[in-house]
């Protein structure tokens, strides 16, 4: 048991140190890639919700699951000091109000997870309602923390 605790402690220190040593430009590219994956999946769902493309419950569920899988990975793309180093739309307010930013990101994670769960049920009205909630969580963060 002590060996297991020691291994976990060493791994935790190593992974924390690895994140702390990330170059700002690498963090910026990482988070931009994650947001690109989200957008790639978001736009077809948006088209279905708005009636621009036929609603396909199975396809929607697949894309919602992808967004929910990426959402928890976003926050690690915003380490201290990653507000510069490459072109970014992230405002400096992120790091000045990191607790609020974190809360908004967690809200997005929760809303995305709820969308994935709702989408598995196939109820189009429920899916559309939850999709709107995810959109609201996106907007709450973008309005305050994204330069457009």
N, C-alpha and C positions, 0 to 999 in steps of 0.2 A: 504494500500500500504506500509506503514512504517513497519507494522508487517511482511509483505512478505519480504521486504528488510532485516529486522533483522534476519529472519529465514534463508535466503540465506547466509547472512554473518556468522552466527553461524555455519551453516553446512559447509561452505567453510573453516572456521578455524578448525573445527573438523576434516574434511577429510584431510586437509594439515598436521595437527598434527599427525593423524594416520599414514600417509605415512612417516613422519619424524621419527616416533618411531619404524619403522620396523627393526627387527633384520637383520643384514647382511645375515645370513644363510637363513632366510625366503625369502629375496629378490632374492637370488641366486636360491633357489628351485622354486620360482614363475616363474622367467624368463626361467629356464630350462624346466619347464612344458609347458610354452607357445611355446617355440621353438620346443618341442616334438610334439605338436599339429600341428604346421606348417609343420614339416617334415613328419608327418603321412599323411598329405594331399598333400604335395609337390611331394612325390615320385611316386604316381600313375599318377599325371599329367606329371611328367618327363618321365615316361614310355610311356605315350601316345604320347608325343611330339617327343620322340626318336624312336617311332615305335616298341617298345618292347612289348607293349600291344595294342590291338585295340583301336582306338580313339572313345570315347563315349562322345559326346558333353554335354549330360545331366549330366553325372558323373563328367566331367571336370568342368562344371559350379558350381556344388555343392561344389567341393573341392576348387575352386578358391574363392567362396564366404566365405568359412570357413577361408581361409588364410587372406582374406581382413578383416574379423571380428576380428581376433586375432592381426593383425599387429599394430593397434593403442594402444594396451595394453602392448606392449613390453617395451616401454621406461620407464614406471613406475617401471619396474623390475631392474632398474639401479640407485637406490638412492645413494647419497654420502656415502662412507664407505662400499659399498657392493662388493668391489673388493677382499675381504677376508672373511672367516667365514665358507666356505664350498668349496669343490672342484669346480673350475670354469675355463673355458677357456677364460674368459673375461680378456683382457690385461689392465694394469693400465693406458694405454694411453687413455682409454675411459674417465676417469675422468679428465685427464690432458687436453684433447681436447674435452670437453663435447659439445661445440657448434657445432663442426664438426660432432661428433657422432650423435647428435640430428638431424642435417641436413640429414645425411645418413639414419637414421631411418625414418624420414619423407618422404624421397624419396622412401623408401621401402613401406611405407603406401600408397603413391600415386600410385605407380606402381601396387601394389596389388589390390587396388580399381579399377584401370583401367582394370586389368586383369579380375576381376569379372564382370565388365560391358561388356567387350569384349566377354567373355565366354557366357554370356546370349544370344548374337547374333548368336552363333553357327558356325561362319565362321572359319573353321579350320586354314586357313592361317593367318588370323588376330590374332587368339588366340595364335598360335605358335610365332608370332612376338612379341606380348605383353609378353608372357611367358619369352622370351629371355631378355626383358627389366627388368622384375622382377629379373631374375637370375643375371643380371649385377648389380642391386642394392644390392643384397645379397653379391655378390663378393666384391663390393667396401667397404663394412663394414667388412666383414670377413678378407680381405687382411690386413687391418690396425688394427683391434681391436680384432681379435680372435686368441688365441694361438692354434695351431693345432698339 
